[in-house]
Amino acid sequence: MIPAAQPIIGDDERAAVDRVLLSGMLAQGPEVKAFEDEFSPYVDNRHCIAVNSGTSALHMAFVAAGIRAGDEVIVPSFSFAATANAVRLTGATPVFADIETDHFNLDPAAVEAAISPRTRAIMPVHLYGHPAAMTELQAICQRQNLLLFEDAAQAHLASLHGTKVGAFGVAGSFSFYPTKNMTSGEGGMVTTGCDHIARQVRLLRNQGMERRYENEVIGFNTRMTDLHAAIGRVQLQKLTKWTEQRQANAAFLSSHLSGVVTPPVAAGAVHVYHQYTVRVVDHNRDAFAEQLTKKGVGSGVYYPTPIHRLPSFGLSLDLPVTEQVATQCLSLPVHPSLSQGDLETIVEAVNSVARAGS
């Protein structure tokens, strides 16, 4: 079976963990600081603050920027639940706007229509590694005096018109979960160009302390360990090469697949293909995936249920594009571990299932 995703952990990562274990400094320490410094050039030299997960990165960024009960934050419903959960954890309300069909990211027109007197911020998700329509969303935020956040959990090294994702809004949030384009085992990173937000996140992740036992605010324990940071530092050195391989794999798939809608790339965008997601429009998507499995090709559905319809939210909303693509999207293997033979197997499997119907 060709897996839909495959984390790559090698001798370099194991050696980095051993180095930290031998040092005796296991919690947040010099490895975390080094990881933050080394990640900064990948987000146009913004402040970087490492935390224990991508969800914590989203949450800490909102709290640091002052999002609170009574506020509304516009987000997509076609995403992982953490996108909206992080808003709710502040006491604010996520307001779900519809997406566009090409890249499955927030539709600026739908965002503008969702703005109310309580709207405080907009947070697009750079879904599957393709940048959202940041030029239009920035303009909306400027006109409406709103804060712009970025959920960049799936978009390490993605960019739009030369600007890296994570460097557009007041704060960006990355994830280093094992299936992401790079991993630290678990972990996240807040990126910001604001000195105040950067300091607040550093306080919040460490029980409200910058200096030991001098708690300035009510905080959390969302620190990253040096063990995780050491893994992240090694993975970061490999990220560019891995990204280029993902892009090459995606180019092969796009030029050879038929019977499905392959993912387009917007002008000026650099897509990093956390997922290579096609739309299955002429067949039943779930049956299509089952037939691929029988042919030895793994796949994934991200996401079968829009966030607004999850039991944790339970909302009935008019989001027609979201509802449509949730029944059509199917992510095929694109990770750097694929061989040329794997790619050819994926193409043959998809094309044959599409020809046969499902």
C-alpha atoms as one frame of an Amber mdcrd trajectory, in Angstrom:
protein
   0.000   0.000   0.000   1.332   3.431  -0.955   0.566   5.518   2.152  -1.258
   8.822   1.897   1.352  10.390   4.199   4.685   9.244   5.566   6.759  11.099
   8.177  10.496  10.915   7.523  12.610  10.336  10.627  16.246   9.384  10.170
  19.568   9.078  11.943  20.000  12.880  12.085  16.820  13.301  14.108  17.736
  10.440  16.449  21.198  11.917  16.988  19.637  15.296  17.813  17.385  13.716
  20.448  20.335  11.830  21.941  22.287  15.087  22.132  19.520  16.719  24.149
  19.082  13.705  26.421  22.793  13.720  27.194  22.708  17.461  27.920  20.165
  17.026  30.725  18.221  20.096  29.471  14.934  18.533  28.379  12.348  21.295
  28.816  12.324  24.625  26.952  15.912  25.765  26.608  18.646  26.542  24.056
  17.299  24.174  21.402  13.947  25.974  21.397  15.657  29.357  21.067  17.814
  28.071  18.217  14.777  26.588  16.453  12.938  29.909  16.710  15.933  31.817
  15.329  16.394  29.363  12.477  12.706  29.381  11.528  12.540  33.180  11.331
  14.141  33.543   7.857  11.411  31.272   6.479   8.756  33.839   7.505  10.494
  36.985   6.294  12.441  37.379   9.566   9.461  37.802  11.865   9.475  36.990
  15.566   9.027  33.243  16.080   7.762  31.735  19.336   7.677  27.942  19.632
   4.857  26.198  21.485   3.711  22.622  22.043   1.230  22.297  19.157  -0.293
  24.049  16.189  -3.531  24.443  18.141  -1.646  26.184  20.947  -0.050  28.472
  18.372  -3.485  29.550  17.149  -4.809  29.968  20.686  -1.793  31.881  22.022
  -1.817  34.232  19.024  -5.467  35.122  19.578  -5.056  35.677  23.313  -1.894
  37.732  22.825  -3.657  39.989  20.314  -6.594  40.568  22.667  -9.307  38.444
  21.041 -11.895  37.805  23.758 -15.527  37.083  24.587 -17.897  39.195  22.522
 -15.599  39.267  19.492 -16.229  37.457  16.213 -13.511  35.952  14.038 -14.322
  34.954  10.465 -12.875  31.543   9.522 -13.557  28.796   6.968 -15.623  25.780
   7.936 -13.666  23.612   5.490 -10.666  22.974   7.740  -9.601  20.953  10.750
 -11.610  21.731  13.889  -8.641  23.418  15.596  -9.148  26.455  13.347 -12.461
  27.237  15.022 -11.688  25.638  18.387  -8.890  28.143  18.972 -11.353  31.010
  18.516 -13.829  29.472  20.962 -11.097  28.867  23.544 -10.721  32.650  23.853
 -14.474  33.041  24.449 -14.922  34.631  21.022 -17.256  33.316  18.312 -16.067
  31.764  15.049 -18.152  32.976  12.116 -17.959  30.589   9.188 -17.647  31.973
   5.666 -17.712  30.033   2.415 -14.707  29.093   0.280 -13.764  29.197  -3.399
 -13.596  25.992  -5.449 -10.128  26.327  -6.984  -7.984  26.275  -3.848 -10.598
  25.622  -1.131  -9.615  28.792   0.746 -11.778  31.611   2.105 -13.726  33.475
  -0.567 -13.096  37.207   0.010 -16.621  38.101  -1.142 -18.113  35.665   1.370
 -15.853  37.071   4.070 -16.975  40.625   3.411 -20.612  39.557   3.538 -20.036
  37.905   6.941 -18.680  41.030   8.652 -20.802  42.366  11.509 -20.331  45.107
  14.143 -18.774  42.435  16.407 -16.219  41.240  13.867 -12.711  41.735  15.204
 -10.587  39.571  12.923 -10.350  37.333   9.876  -8.310  34.137   9.799  -7.850
  32.314   6.492  -6.365  28.829   6.342  -3.703  28.221   3.695  -5.340  24.879
   3.034  -3.307  21.959   1.680  -0.311  24.290   1.313  -1.823  26.801  -1.148
  -1.854  30.451   0.002  -5.233  32.049   0.580  -6.236  35.226  -1.278  -4.178
  37.412   1.014  -4.125  40.539  -1.148  -7.921  40.766  -1.104  -8.194  39.777
   2.558  -5.592  42.354   3.581  -7.582  45.014   1.737 -10.790  44.003   3.533
  -9.033  44.194   6.905  -7.659  47.632   6.116 -11.060  48.957   5.026 -12.882
  47.473   7.990 -10.149  48.015  10.626  -9.875  44.289  11.370  -7.004  42.100
  12.493  -5.691  39.485  10.043  -4.424  36.150  11.376  -3.108  33.196   9.368
  -3.602  29.496   9.963  -0.463  28.276   8.186  -0.450  24.816   9.772  -0.173
  23.139   6.361   1.851  25.724   4.480   5.536  25.765   5.471   7.451  27.682
   2.733   4.320  28.626   0.773   4.257  32.196  -0.510   2.216  34.670  -2.499
   3.791  37.346  -4.686   7.087  36.837  -2.884   5.753  37.108   0.677   5.924
  33.985   2.798   2.767  32.786   4.495   2.970  33.593   8.180   4.242  37.069
   7.280   0.998  38.687   6.073  -1.131  39.070   9.168  -0.678  40.333  12.698
   0.210  36.729  13.575   0.598  33.388  11.831   0.496  29.878  13.266   2.337
  26.770  12.051   2.048  23.132  13.073   4.777  20.500  13.321   2.473  17.504
  13.714   4.026  14.282  12.327   2.128  14.378   9.012   2.997  18.003   8.209
   5.658  18.963   5.646   8.134  18.968   8.520   7.718  17.741  12.072   9.116
  18.162  15.549   7.087  15.184  16.786   4.511  17.639  18.114   4.786  21.391
  18.170   3.771  24.736  16.753   5.158  28.182  15.998   3.634  31.649  16.308
   5.045  34.202  13.882   4.469  37.927  14.223   5.945  41.267  13.272   4.547
  42.870  16.443   6.917  43.181  19.406   4.009  43.327  21.870   2.307  40.191
  20.569   5.628  38.339  20.514   6.300  39.164  24.163   2.729  38.294  25.169
   2.994  34.865  23.517   6.271  34.232  25.337   4.579  35.114  28.609   1.433
  33.123  27.896   3.250  29.907  26.978   5.226  29.988  30.251   2.605  30.513
  32.968   2.725  34.267  32.406   6.420  34.536  33.295   9.394  36.041  31.538
  11.473  35.791  34.726  10.985  32.874  37.091   8.258  33.381  39.704   7.427
  36.863  38.368   4.058  36.031  36.819   2.880  39.083  34.902  -0.324  37.661
  33.370  -2.513  34.600  33.753  -0.784  32.161  31.460  -0.635  28.583  30.269
   1.947  25.842  29.951   2.274  25.492  26.184   6.052  25.353  26.031   7.920
  23.309  23.443  10.550  20.954  24.843  14.163  20.961  23.730  13.653  17.369
  22.578  10.992  18.455  20.104  12.919  21.548  19.040  16.015  19.461  18.282
  13.985  17.310  15.896  12.462  20.418  14.340  15.867  21.976  13.734  17.033
  18.928  11.788  13.811  18.760   9.784  14.012  22.460   8.959  17.350  21.873
   7.226  15.642  19.358   4.940  12.440  21.296   4.327  13.486  23.040   1.111
  14.572  19.796  -0.562  11.454  17.974   0.603   9.257  20.814  -0.662  10.884
  20.710  -4.082  10.218  16.963  -4.224   6.564  17.467  -3.273   6.238  20.055
  -6.034   7.870  17.733  -8.573   5.589  14.875  -7.538   2.558  17.152  -7.836
   3.642  18.313 -11.292   3.886  14.696 -12.460   0.446  13.881 -11.105  -1.165
  16.974 -12.611   0.280  16.226 -16.042  -0.798  12.577 -16.077  -4.076  12.260
 -14.142  -7.439  12.187 -15.900 -11.025  11.879 -14.759 -10.532  14.090 -11.696
 -10.075  17.841 -11.208  -6.412  18.449 -10.361  -5.387  21.378  -8.101  -4.615
  24.637  -9.931  -2.063  27.141  -8.637  -2.951  30.821  -8.500  -0.808  33.410
 -10.256   2.046  34.467  -7.975   1.462  31.591  -5.560   3.938  28.950  -4.421
   2.026  25.791  -3.493   3.879  23.427  -1.128   1.443  20.495  -1.408   0.931
  19.409   2.149  -1.820  17.505   0.395  -2.354  16.893  -3.310  -6.124  17.233
  -3.339  -8.272  16.474  -6.361 -12.011  16.841  -6.806 -13.943  13.722  -7.760
 -16.934  15.228  -9.531 -18.177  12.471 -11.858 -18.124   9.579  -9.376 -18.924
   8.835  -5.767 -15.838  10.058  -3.905 -15.908   7.470  -1.125 -16.399   4.579
  -3.539 -13.588   6.017  -5.659 -11.274   5.964  -2.622 -12.242   2.367  -1.841
 -11.303   1.305  -5.357  -7.934   3.057  -5.033  -7.279   1.137  -1.824  -7.928
  -2.131  -3.648  -5.269  -1.075  -6.149  -2.747  -0.366  -3.404  -3.028   3.427
  -3.312  -3.834   5.151  -0.037  -5.782   8.395   0.060  -7.382  10.709   2.585
 -10.517  12.824   2.926  -9.758  16.214   4.460 -12.409  17.063   5.590 -15.540
  14.890   5.361 -17.600  17.026   7.752 -17.369  20.834   7.717 -16.611  22.284
  11.147 -19.968  24.017  11.482 -21.758  20.647  11.268 -19.569  18.877  13.841
 -21.351  18.008  17.127 -19.136  20.543  18.903 -20.752  23.366  16.897 -23.919
  21.893  15.397 -24.827  24.838  13.164 -27.079  24.919  10.122 -25.559  27.412
   7.686 -25.775  28.230   3.998 -22.249  27.395   2.798 -22.899  25.740  -0.575
 -19.314  25.505  -1.835 -18.118  24.116   1.486 -20.844  21.483   1.460 -20.114
  20.552  -2.137 -16.352  20.140  -1.890 -16.674  18.172   1.359 -18.237  15.418
  -0.756 -15.738  15.711  -3.618 -12.234  16.279  -2.219  -9.766  13.405  -2.141
  -6.094  13.743  -1.206  -3.615  11.517  -3.034  -0.055  10.659  -1.936   2.445
  13.412  -2.775   5.035  13.075   0.002   8.800  13.071  -0.705   9.190   9.336
  -0.060   7.349   8.412  -3.262   9.396   6.697  -5.968   8.820   7.166  -9.677
   7.190   3.754  -9.656   4.850   4.879  -6.889   3.823   7.927  -8.898   3.124
   5.809 -11.960   1.076   3.397  -9.836  -0.994   6.283  -8.453  -1.658   7.624
 -11.947  -2.640   4.235 -13.327  -4.923   3.542 -10.360  -6.714   6.902 -10.501
  -7.109   6.868 -14.266  -8.388   3.306 -14.352 -10.918   3.903 -11.566 -12.074
   7.078 -13.315 -12.482   5.195 -16.596 -14.373   2.334 -14.985 -16.641   4.507
 -12.875 -17.336   3.862  -9.197
